[in-house]
C-alpha cells in the first residue's frame, strides 16, 4: 500500500559541473550497462549524445541501452583482458547506471579524465568492492538526471564545429568497428566461429523471434 516514491534528481550544482565538463571535452564518453531498463532514459540519452556528439560505450550490458546502429555507438566490453582505446582516450566520462564500468587492473580511463558518476545506487551498498575516482557522484534516477542535463544544455551555447569534429571522430571509429565485425562473419576456412554462427542465425530471425542465451 506504499505510494510510488518520486525518482531522485541531481543537485543543480552537479548538473552545472557536468555540463561544463562535457562542453569543454574533446572526447566525451558515456559508459553504461543498465540505463535501458527505463526506455525514457534511453530517449534522453540519445538526445544528449546526438546534440553533443558523445560516444557511448557499454560495459557488460544487460539492456538495450543505445541504438547499436547509431554512429556514436562504440561497442561493448565483457571480460576481455585488454585496454579499450575508446575508454583510454576519453577526457570526460559519464558513468551512468553501471555496476562494473571497467576493471582498472586491465582496462581503465586516463588518470586525467574527468569522471561523473550517476546511479540509483552509486555506492553499491550491497557489493562494496570498489569505487570510481569520480569528480562528482550523484544518487539519481537516470531518466530524471538526463532530462536535467538536456534542459541545462537548452540554456547554454554549444560549439557547433567542435561537436561536428567529435561526431566525425566517433563515426569513423564506429565504421571501423563495423568493418571488423563484418570481416569476422565471413565463411571460416577451418572451424565454425562464433561470429559466423551468429551471422547465419541472424539471417533466419524476424521481429517475432525471441533469442535466449545461456552461454
Secondary structure as GFF3:
##gff-version 3
##sequence-region A 1 215
A	DSSP	alpha_helix	12	24	.	.	.	ID=ss1
A	DSSP	beta_strand	28	32	.	.	.	ID=ss2
A	DSSP	three_ten_helix	35	37	.	.	.	ID=ss3
A	DSSP	alpha_helix	39	52	.	.	.	ID=ss4
A	DSSP	beta_strand	55	59	.	.	.	ID=ss5
A	DSSP	beta_strand	73	77	.	.	.	ID=ss6
A	DSSP	alpha_helix	85	89	.	.	.	ID=ss7
A	DSSP	beta_strand	92	96	.	.	.	ID=ss8
A	DSSP	beta_strand	114	119	.	.	.	ID=ss9
A	DSSP	beta_strand	136	139	.	.	.	ID=ss10
A	DSSP	alpha_helix	142	153	.	.	.	ID=ss11
A	DSSP	alpha_helix	160	184	.	.	.	ID=ss12
A	DSSP	alpha_helix	194	202	.	.	.	ID=ss13
###
